[in-house]
């Protein structure tokens, strides 16, 4: 039996899989892929490409982007920023497609998967990757959540640039080369 949920802005009904796909916000995922591909390209150019760390970096970046999207959906609804009648793409919490409890659980699962991938990357890259990974996970959540959400206090773009830009490029290169050159 297909579990369907009412959806005002996204059509008459939507099954659970479609609702979670909407929550993941697949259109945002290239933002996570781009910087990782730059780091991989730099590693290839320097002759230090390593497949497993590169794939793990890509997977980790995608999971952090998804975590950030889920946290954003959750916290923007809880804080009253997103309402059912909002302009723009449907948000699963505001539209009632996914309960807050389920969304929070989904966020925890995605962060746990990111930590699992991160454990491998830490094994490969050590302390610098631990620092980047923990800071990235925290930033994914506090972008919208916590007592001082980055997005609501003028720091969102800066943190996106740092973690989904610089840290992703340098971290991806580092887990392959185990060093960073001035060109990176």
TORDOLUM-374213 format. One record per residue: chain; x, y, z of N, C-alpha, C in turn. Coordinates in steps of 0.02 Angstrom, whole numbers, plus 50000, padded with zeros to 5 digits. Example, Ala and Ser with C-alpha at 12.3 -4.5 7.8 and 13.67 -1.06 7.14 Angstrom:
BEGIN
   chain     n.u     n.v     n.w    ca.u    ca.v    ca.w     c.u     c.v     c.w
       A   50660   49716   50390   50615   49775   50390   50660   49835   50390
       A   50642   49888   50354   50684   49947   50357   50645   50002   50394
END
This chain:
BEGIN
   chain     n.u     n.v     n.w    ca.u    ca.v    ca.w     c.u     c.v     c.w
       A   50042   49941   50000   50000   50000   50000   50044   50062   50000
       A   50030   50110   49958   50068   50172   49954   50042   50221   50005
       A   50087   50247   50046   50069   50296   50096   50069   50365   50062
       A   50012   50398   50060   50009   50463   50028   49993   50517   50079
       A   50015   50576   50063   50005   50633   50107   49977   50690   50066
       A   49932   50728   50094   49906   50787   50060   49961   50838   50050
       A   49959   50872   49994   50009   50923   49979   49977   50981   49942
       A   49973   51038   49975   49939   51095   49945   49977   51123   49886
       A   50041   51137   49893   50079   51171   49840   50111   51123   49791
       A   50112   51060   49807   50148   51013   49764   50103   50963   49729
       A   50039   50975   49729   49993   50929   49695   49945   50899   49745
       A   49898   50858   49722   49846   50831   49765   49873   50782   49817
       A   49915   50735   49798   49943   50688   49845   50015   50673   49826
       A   50052   50650   49876   50122   50634   49865   50139   50576   49910
       A   50173   50525   49883   50191   50468   49926   50252   50486   49968
       A   50268   50443   50015   50323   50456   50062   50390   50466   50027
       A   50403   50424   49978   50467   50428   49941   50472   50496   49906
       A   50418   50518   49876   50418   50583   49842   50427   50640   49892
       A   50397   50633   49950   50404   50685   50001   50476   50690   50025
       A   50508   50634   50036   50578   50635   50058   50624   50660   50002
       A   50608   50643   49940   50646   50669   49883   50641   50745   49882
       A   50581   50771   49894   50571   50843   49897   50611   50874   49954
       A   50612   50840   50012   50648   50864   50071   50724   50868   50058
       A   50749   50820   50021   50821   50818   50005   50841   50877   49961
       A   50794   50903   49922   50806   50959   49877   50861   50943   49826
       A   50849   50896   49782   50900   50874   49734   50930   50930   49691
       A   50892   50983   49680   50918   51038   49639   50976   51074   49673
       A   50984   51065   49739   51039   51098   49775   51103   51055   49776
       A   51097   50992   49758   51154   50946   49765   51214   50964   49721
       A   51205   50992   49662   51264   51013   49624   51309   51063   49662
       A   51280   51100   49708   51321   51146   49748   51371   51109   49791
       A   51355   51048   49810   51402   51006   49849   51451   50970   49803
       A   51428   50952   49744   51470   50913   49697   51524   50957   49666
       A   51507   51018   49647   51554   51062   49612   51622   51070   49645
       A   51624   51091   49709   51689   51101   49741   51729   51036   49749
       A   51694   50981   49760   51728   50917   49766   51760   50899   49699
       A   51724   50911   49645   51753   50897   49578   51814   50941   49565
       A   51813   51002   49590   51872   51046   49583   51931   51015   49621
       A   51919   50992   49683   51972   50960   49721   51998   50897   49688
       A   51953   50858   49659   51973   50798   49622   52014   50818   49560
       A   51991   50868   49524   52026   50891   49465   52097   50915   49481
       A   52104   50951   49536   52170   50973   49558   52215   50913   49575
       A   52186   50863   49607   52224   50803   49625   52245   50765   49562
       A   52200   50760   49514   52217   50727   49450   52274   50765   49416
       A   52268   50831   49414   52320   50872   49382   52388   50866   49415
       A   52388   50855   49481   52451   50847   49517   52474   50774   49521
       A   52435   50729   49491   52454   50658   49491   52446   50623   49557
       A   52400   50648   49600   52390   50617   49666   52319   50591   49676
       A   52281   50585   49622   52212   50561   49626   52210   50493   49661
       A   52161   50486   49706   52150   50423   49741   52074   50412   49743
       A   52051   50358   49711   51980   50347   49700   51938   50344   49763
       A   51956   50301   49811   51913   50293   49870   51907   50356   49912
       A   51961   50391   49928   51952   50454   49964   51912   50506   49924
       A   51921   50507   49858   51883   50554   49816   51809   50539   49819
       A   51791   50475   49813   51720   50455   49817   51691   50468   49886
       A   51731   50456   49937   51708   50468   50006   51697   50543   50017
       A   51741   50585   49991   51733   50657   49997   51669   50679   49961
       A   51656   50652   49903   51596   50668   49866   51533   50646   49904
       A   51534   50586   49931   51478   50561   49970   51467   50603   50032
       A   51521   50619   50067   51515   50661   50127   51487   50730   50112
       A   51509   50760   50058   51484   50826   50039   51410   50824   50023
       A   51389   50772   49986   51318   50765   49970   51276   50755   50033
       A   51301   50714   50079   51265   50703   50142   51259   50767   50183
       A   51312   50807   50185   51309   50870   50222   51261   50919   50189
       A   51258   50920   50123   51209   50963   50089   51138   50941   50105
       A   51127   50875   50104   51060   50849   50121   51044   50865   50194
       A   51092   50856   50239   51080   50872   50310   51062   50946   50318
       A   51098   50989   50283   51084   51060   50286   51013   51075   50261
       A   50993   51042   50208   50925   51052   50181   50872   51028   50230
       A   50882   50971   50260   50833   50945   50309   50830   50990   50370
       A   50888   51012   50394   50890   51057   50452   50855   51123   50436
       A   50867   51148   50376   50836   51211   50355   50760   51204   50353
       A   50736   51149   50326   50664   51138   50322   50634   51134   50393
       A   50668   51097   50436   50645   51088   50505   50644   51154   50543
       A   50703   51187   50546   50709   51247   50588   50671   51306   50560
       A   50669   51314   50494   50630   51370   50467   50556   51363   50483
       A   50531   51302   50487   50461   51293   50506   50452   51305   50581
       A   50495   51275   50621   50490   51283   50694   50494   51356   50715
       A   50538   51394   50682   50547   51464   50700   50495   51510   50667
       A   50451   51481   50626   50398   51520   50595   50416   51556   50531
       A   50475   51542   50503   50496   51574   50441   50458   51545   50381
       A   50445   51480   50383   50409   51446   50328   50338   51431   50351
       A   50290   51451   50311   50220   51437   50323   50194   51397   50263
       A   50136   51367   50270   50107   51326   50216   50096   51367   50153
       A   50084   51432   50160   50070   51474   50102   50132   51511   50076
       A   50191   51488   50093   50253   51522   50073   50260   51525   49997
       A   50295   51575   49974   50311   51580   49903   50374   51540   49890
       A   50376   51504   49835   50435   51464   49818   50421   51390   49824
       A   50475   51352   49821   50468   51279   49824   50434   51255   49888
       A   50396   51202   49882   50362   51172   49940   50413   51149   49991
       A   50400   51164   50053   50441   51139   50109   50400   51086   50145
       A   50432   51029   50158   50395   50971   50182   50366   50981   50252
       A   50400   51017   50295   50373   51028   50363   50313   51076   50360
       A   50322   51132   50326   50268   51182   50322   50206   51155   50288
       A   50215   51111   50240   50158   51084   50203   50129   51021   50235
       A   50161   50996   50288   50136   50937   50322   50152   50871   50288
       A   50196   50872   50239   50213   50810   50203   50254   50763   50246
       A   50295   50790   50290   50336   50750   50336   50330   50783   50404
       A   50318   50743   50456   50310   50771   50523   50378   50797   50548
       A   50375   50841   50597   50437   50868   50626   50478   50812   50658
       A   50445   50765   50689   50480   50708   50720   50517   50668   50667
       A   50483   50653   50612   50515   50615   50558   50572   50654   50525
       A   50562   50719   50517   50613   50761   50487   50675   50764   50531
       A   50665   50770   50596   50721   50770   50644   50757   50703   50643
       A   50720   50649   50640   50750   50582   50636   50788   50574   50571
       A   50760   50597   50516   50794   50595   50451   50859   50634   50453
       A   50858   50692   50484   50919   50732   50492   50971   50694   50532
       A   50950   50662   50587   50997   50623   50628   51027   50566   50588
       A   50987   50532   50549   51012   50476   50508   51063   50501   50457
       A   51047   50555   50423   51093   50582   50373   51158   50605   50406
       A   51154   50637   50463   51215   50657   50499   51256   50596   50521
       A   51222   50543   50543   51257   50482   50562   51293   50451   50502
       A   51260   50451   50445   51292   50425   50384   51352   50469   50365
       A   51345   50534   50372   51401   50579   50357   51459   50566   50405
       A   51443   50553   50468   51495   50537   50517   51530   50472   50500
       A   51493   50423   50476   51522   50359   50455   51571   50370   50397
       A   51550   50407   50347   51595   50423   50291   51654   50464   50317
       A   51639   50510   50362   51691   50551   50392   51742   50510   50431
       A   51721   50457   50463   51768   50414   50500   51820   50385   50453
       A   51798   50363   50394   51846   50338   50344   51893   50394   50322
       A   51865   50453   50309   51907   50509   50287   51956   50531   50341
       A   51936   50527   50404   51981   50543   50459   52036   50491   50463
       A   52019   50428   50452   52069   50375   50451   52121   50389   50397
       A   52098   50413   50340   52143   50429   50284   52182   50494   50298
       A   52147   50546   50319   52176   50613   50322   52194   50640   50390
       A   52172   50607   50444   52191   50628   50511   52155   50690   50537
       A   52189   50724   50583   52161   50780   50621   52133   50837   50577
       A   52167   50857   50523   52137   50911   50483   52067   50894   50457
       A   52058   50832   50439   51993   50810   50413   51942   50805   50469
       A   51963   50784   50528   51918   50784   50586   51892   50854   50599
       A   51936   50903   50598   51916   50972   50611   51868   50997   50557
       A   51885   50986   50494   51841   51007   50439   51774   50971   50443
       A   51775   50907   50457   51713   50867   50459   51666   50888   50515
       A   51693   50896   50575   51652   50916   50632   51624   50986   50621
       A   51667   51032   50599   51644   51100   50586   51591   51101   50531
       A   51600   51060   50480   51551   51056   50425   51484   51030   50449
       A   51486   50979   50492   51423   50950   50518   51387   51001   50562
       A   51424   51035   50604   51393   51086   50647   51364   51142   50604
       A   51402   51164   50555   51378   51219   50512   51316   51199   50473
       A   51311   51136   50453   51252   51113   50415   51189   51122   50457
       A   51195   51113   50523   51137   51119   50567   51125   51191   50589
       A   51179   51226   50609   51168   51294   50635   51160   51346   50581
       A   51163   51325   50518   51147   51372   50464   51076   51399   50476
       A   51030   51356   50495   50961   51376   50509   50941   51367   50582
       A   50977   51324   50619   50955   51306   50686   50997   51337   50741
       A   50977   51322   50801   51012   51347   50860   50991   51417   50879
       A   51021   51442   50934   51001   51508   50958   51026   51566   50915
       A   51076   51553   50872   51104   51605   50829   51112   51578   50758
       A   51056   51567   50723   51060   51538   50656   51101   51582   50608
       A   51148   51551   50575   51192   51588   50530   51153   51624   50475
       A   51103   51590   50447   51065   51619   50391   51026   51681   50411
       A   51005   51685   50473   50964   51741   50497   51006   51798   50525
       A   51072   51787   50528   51115   51838   50558   51171   51861   50512
       A   51158   51856   50447   51205   51883   50398   51269   51843   50388
       A   51271   51782   50414   51332   51740   50408   51322   51680   50363
       A   51263   51671   50337   51248   51612   50296   51292   51606   50235
       A   51297   51659   50196   51338   51656   50135   51411   51644   50150
       A   51436   51675   50204   51506   51665   50223   51520   51591   50239
       A   51476   51561   50278   51486   51491   50296   51476   51444   50237
       A   51431   51460   50192   51423   51420   50131   51487   51424   50091
       A   51516   51483   50083   51578   51491   50046   51635   51451   50079
       A   51640   51456   50145   51694   51421   50181   51686   51346   50176
       A   51627   51319   50192   51620   51246   50198   51600   51212   50133
       A   51559   51244   50091   51541   51213   50028   51583   51242   49971
       A   51635   51278   49988   51682   51305   49940   51752   51285   49959
       A   51784   51327   49998   51854   51317   50016   51868   51249   50049
       A   51831   51234   50102   51844   51172   50140   51832   51111   50096
       A   51782   51113   50054   51767   51055   50010   51823   51045   49959
       A   51847   51098   49929   51901   51092   49879   51965   51069   49914
       A   51986   51104   49966   52049   51088   50000   52044   51020   50034
       A   51989   51005   50067   51981   50941   50100   51982   50883   50052
       A   51949   50891   49995   51949   50837   49944   52020   50826   49917
       A   52055   50879   49904   52124   50872   49880   52167   50838   49934
       A   52159   50862   49996   52200   50837   50051   52192   50763   50063
       A   52132   50737   50061   52122   50665   50075   52152   50622   50020
       A   52168   50651   49964   52201   50614   49910   52277   50622   49913
       A   52300   50683   49925   52372   50698   49922   52405   50695   49990
       A   52366   50702   50044   52390   50707   50113   52437   50766   50123
       A   52428   50816   50082   52462   50880   50087   52422   50930   50047
       A   52437   50993   50056   52405   51045   50017   52460   51089   49987
       A   52456   51099   49923   52506   51141   49889   52479   51213   49885
       A   52524   51261   49875   52501   51331   49869   52450   51341   49813
       A   52454   51301   49760   52407   51308   49704   52335   51289   49724
       A   52328   51248   49775   52262   51227   49797   52231   51281   49839
END
